[in-house]
Amino acid sequence: MLDWLLSPIDATRAHGIGVALSWHARLMVLSWGVLTPTAILIARFYKIRPRQKWPQELDNRVWWNAHYIGQTASFLTACVAMLLILVSGQNPGEARWHPILGYLIMSLGALQIVSGIFRGSKGGPDEVQCGGSLRGDHYDMTRRRLMFEFVHKTVGYTTLGLIVFALLTGLWAANAPNWMWLAIGGWQVLLLGIGVRLQRQGRAYDTYQAIWGPDPEHPGNARPKQGIGVVRPSECSRFPVGKRD
């Protein structure tokens, strides 16, 4: 069994790769295989913490910080991994689609960062208390904000799907041993299983209500929910809706 785990997936090819390629692979797995999907999972399903007393407690920032820090760290790690290949000039071996997918994912990652610049202002009652304005692109759900959410979510989930193919083609190009396929594949299946379970539990909460609550005086609550499979916590029986303290 141990011999099989340590053997490359394709017995007709060697697994030997250079130092730069090996670290490129490790960093890309950390970036796209661990940090990115975890940050997306937290952003989608933890806008309201399991023990949070919503709507008395609003605007949980844990999900935002985890998503922002996780995706920033992921992109920077991927940049280092890409530089290793560019500087070393090592031959990626049997890679065909892998470089194409890699550059496409890096481009989409850069697009996500740029799109964040155009997300607009926040606004809302809390901004007024801090000396800001009630009006804001997010609070009012302006056309600018709606466009940002559509682009950001579409690019994000598209990138997540491409990552799976990039990891598979990378493993094949490196003729990775069987244990790597099992470990990386098992991790992706685990994340998928967690996501499916949380989705079935109705945990993909609407960002707007998670931040400002269900009061109909908030303009965004008069608009349709944003995103596929998203639920409003005010529609869930686990959240008795009352007035804020």
C-alpha positions as CSV (number, residue, x, y, z in Angstrom):
1,M,0.0,0.0,0.0
2,L,2.8,2.4,0.9
3,D,4.6,1.7,-2.3
4,W,1.4,2.5,-4.3
5,L,0.9,5.7,-2.4
6,L,4.4,6.9,-3.2
7,S,4.3,5.8,-6.8
8,P,3.5,8.4,-9.5
9,I,0.1,8.3,-11.1
10,D,1.6,7.4,-14.5
11,A,4.1,4.6,-14.2
12,T,5.5,5.3,-17.6
13,R,6.8,8.8,-16.5
14,A,9.2,9.9,-13.8
15,H,8.0,12.2,-11.0
16,G,11.2,14.1,-10.7
17,I,10.8,17.9,-10.8
18,G,13.1,20.8,-10.0
19,V,13.1,22.9,-6.8
20,A,11.3,25.8,-8.4
21,L,8.6,23.6,-9.8
22,S,8.1,21.8,-6.5
23,W,7.7,25.1,-4.6
24,H,5.5,26.5,-7.3
25,A,3.2,23.5,-6.8
26,R,3.2,23.7,-3.0
27,L,2.4,27.5,-3.0
28,M,-0.3,27.1,-5.7
29,V,-2.0,24.4,-3.7
30,L,-1.9,26.5,-0.6
31,S,-3.2,29.5,-2.5
32,W,-5.9,28.2,-4.9
33,G,-6.5,24.9,-3.2
34,V,-6.7,26.0,0.5
35,L,-6.9,29.8,1.0
36,T,-9.3,30.7,-1.8
37,P,-12.0,28.1,-1.3
38,T,-11.9,28.5,2.4
39,A,-12.3,32.3,2.2
40,I,-15.2,31.9,-0.2
41,L,-16.9,29.3,2.0
42,I,-16.7,31.6,5.0
43,A,-18.0,34.6,3.0
44,R,-21.0,32.7,1.8
45,F,-22.0,30.8,4.9
46,Y,-20.8,32.8,7.9
47,K,-22.3,36.3,7.4
48,I,-24.2,35.4,10.6
49,R,-22.3,33.4,13.1
50,P,-24.0,30.2,14.5
51,R,-24.5,31.7,18.0
52,Q,-25.0,35.3,16.8
53,K,-28.3,36.8,18.1
54,W,-29.5,38.3,14.9
55,P,-31.2,40.8,14.4
56,Q,-30.2,42.2,17.8
57,E,-26.6,41.7,16.8
58,L,-25.8,43.0,13.2
59,D,-22.9,43.5,10.9
60,N,-20.7,40.6,11.9
61,R,-17.3,41.5,10.5
62,V,-15.7,38.1,11.0
63,W,-16.7,36.8,7.6
64,W,-15.5,40.0,5.8
65,N,-12.1,40.0,7.5
66,A,-11.6,36.3,6.8
67,H,-12.6,36.7,3.2
68,Y,-10.5,39.8,2.6
69,I,-7.4,38.6,4.4
70,G,-7.7,35.1,3.0
71,Q,-8.1,36.2,-0.6
72,T,-5.3,38.8,-0.3
73,A,-2.9,36.2,1.1
74,S,-4.0,33.7,-1.6
75,F,-3.3,36.1,-4.5
76,L,0.1,37.2,-3.0
77,T,1.1,33.5,-2.5
78,A,0.1,32.8,-6.1
79,C,2.2,35.7,-7.4
80,V,5.2,34.3,-5.6
81,A,4.5,30.8,-7.1
82,M,4.2,32.3,-10.6
83,L,7.4,34.2,-10.2
84,L,9.2,31.0,-9.3
85,I,8.4,29.6,-12.7
86,L,9.0,32.7,-14.7
87,V,12.4,33.4,-13.0
88,S,13.7,29.8,-13.1
89,G,12.6,29.1,-16.6
90,Q,12.0,25.4,-15.6
91,N,10.1,23.3,-18.1
92,P,6.7,22.3,-16.7
93,G,6.9,18.9,-18.2
94,E,3.7,17.4,-19.6
95,A,1.7,20.6,-19.0
96,R,-0.6,21.6,-21.8
97,W,-3.7,23.2,-20.4
98,H,-2.2,23.9,-17.0
99,P,-0.3,27.1,-18.0
100,I,-3.4,28.5,-19.8
101,L,-5.6,27.8,-16.8
102,G,-3.0,29.2,-14.5
103,Y,-2.7,32.6,-16.3
104,L,-6.5,32.7,-16.7
105,I,-7.0,32.2,-12.9
106,M,-4.3,34.8,-12.1
107,S,-6.0,37.3,-14.4
108,L,-9.4,36.6,-12.8
109,G,-7.8,37.1,-9.4
110,A,-6.4,40.4,-10.4
111,L,-9.9,41.4,-11.8
112,Q,-11.4,40.6,-8.4
113,I,-9.0,42.9,-6.7
114,V,-9.7,45.7,-9.2
115,S,-13.5,45.2,-9.0
116,G,-13.3,45.7,-5.2
117,I,-12.2,49.3,-5.9
118,F,-15.5,49.9,-7.7
119,R,-17.8,48.4,-5.1
120,G,-18.8,51.9,-4.0
121,S,-19.6,53.5,-0.6
122,K,-21.3,51.7,2.2
123,G,-23.7,54.1,3.9
124,G,-26.3,53.1,6.5
125,P,-27.3,54.1,10.0
126,D,-23.9,53.1,11.5
127,E,-22.1,55.4,9.1
128,V,-24.3,58.3,10.3
129,Q,-23.3,57.6,13.9
130,C,-19.7,57.8,12.8
131,G,-20.2,61.1,11.2
132,G,-20.8,59.7,7.7
133,S,-23.8,59.7,5.3
134,L,-26.9,57.5,5.4
135,R,-26.8,57.3,1.6
136,G,-24.4,54.8,0.1
137,D,-24.1,52.5,-2.8
138,H,-24.4,49.4,-0.7
139,Y,-27.1,50.7,1.7
140,D,-29.2,52.1,-1.3
141,M,-28.3,49.1,-3.5
142,T,-27.5,51.4,-6.4
143,R,-26.9,50.2,-10.0
144,R,-23.2,50.5,-9.3
145,R,-23.4,48.1,-6.3
146,L,-25.7,45.7,-8.1
147,M,-23.2,45.5,-11.0
148,F,-20.3,45.0,-8.6
149,E,-22.0,42.1,-6.8
150,F,-22.9,40.4,-10.1
151,V,-19.4,40.7,-11.5
152,H,-17.6,39.8,-8.2
153,K,-19.7,36.7,-7.5
154,T,-19.7,35.5,-11.1
155,V,-16.0,35.9,-11.4
156,G,-15.4,34.3,-8.0
157,Y,-17.4,31.2,-8.5
158,T,-16.1,30.8,-12.1
159,T,-12.6,31.0,-10.8
160,L,-13.4,28.4,-8.1
161,G,-14.4,26.0,-10.8
162,L,-11.3,26.6,-12.9
163,I,-9.1,26.1,-9.9
164,V,-10.2,22.4,-9.7
165,F,-9.1,21.8,-13.3
166,A,-5.9,23.7,-12.7
167,L,-5.0,21.5,-9.7
168,L,-5.8,18.3,-11.7
169,T,-3.8,19.4,-14.7
170,G,-0.9,20.4,-12.4
171,L,-0.9,17.1,-10.7
172,W,-0.8,15.3,-14.0
173,A,1.9,17.5,-15.4
174,A,4.1,16.8,-12.4
175,N,3.1,13.1,-12.5
176,A,2.4,13.5,-8.8
177,P,2.4,10.4,-6.6
178,N,-1.0,8.8,-5.7
179,W,-1.0,10.2,-2.1
180,M,-1.0,13.7,-3.5
181,W,-4.0,13.0,-5.6
182,L,-5.8,11.5,-2.6
183,A,-4.8,14.4,-0.3
184,I,-5.7,17.3,-2.6
185,G,-8.7,15.6,-4.0
186,G,-10.0,14.6,-0.6
187,W,-9.6,18.2,0.6
188,Q,-11.6,19.5,-2.3
189,V,-14.3,16.9,-1.7
190,L,-14.4,17.8,2.0
191,L,-14.9,21.5,1.2
192,L,-17.6,20.7,-1.3
193,G,-19.4,18.5,1.2
194,I,-19.3,21.2,3.8
195,G,-20.6,23.7,1.3
196,V,-23.5,21.5,0.3
197,R,-24.4,20.8,3.9
198,L,-24.4,24.5,4.9
199,Q,-26.4,25.4,1.7
200,R,-29.0,22.8,2.7
201,Q,-29.1,24.2,6.2
202,G,-30.0,27.6,4.6
203,R,-26.9,29.3,5.8
204,A,-26.3,31.3,2.6
205,Y,-27.7,34.5,4.2
206,D,-28.4,37.7,2.4
207,T,-25.5,40.2,3.0
208,Y,-27.8,43.2,3.2
209,Q,-30.0,41.8,6.0
210,A,-27.0,40.4,7.8
211,I,-25.6,43.9,8.0
212,W,-28.6,46.1,8.5
213,G,-31.4,43.7,9.6
214,P,-34.9,43.1,8.2
215,D,-36.5,46.5,8.8
216,P,-38.5,47.6,5.7
217,E,-37.3,51.1,6.1
218,H,-33.9,50.0,4.8
219,P,-34.1,50.5,1.0
220,G,-32.2,47.3,0.1
221,N,-34.9,45.1,1.7
222,A,-37.4,46.3,-1.0
223,R,-35.2,44.7,-3.7
224,P,-34.9,41.1,-4.6
225,K,-32.3,39.0,-2.9
226,Q,-28.9,39.1,-4.6
227,G,-27.3,35.8,-5.6
228,I,-28.3,32.2,-6.4
229,G,-29.4,30.1,-3.4
230,V,-29.3,33.1,-1.0
231,V,-31.9,33.3,1.7
232,R,-33.0,36.2,3.9
233,P,-32.6,35.5,7.6
234,S,-36.0,37.2,8.2
235,E,-37.6,34.4,6.3
236,C,-36.0,31.7,8.5
237,S,-37.9,30.3,11.5
238,R,-34.7,30.1,13.5
239,F,-34.6,33.9,13.6
240,P,-37.5,35.4,15.4
241,V,-37.6,38.9,14.1
242,G,-38.0,41.6,16.7
243,K,-36.9,45.2,17.2
244,R,-33.3,46.0,17.7
245,D,-32.2,46.8,21.3
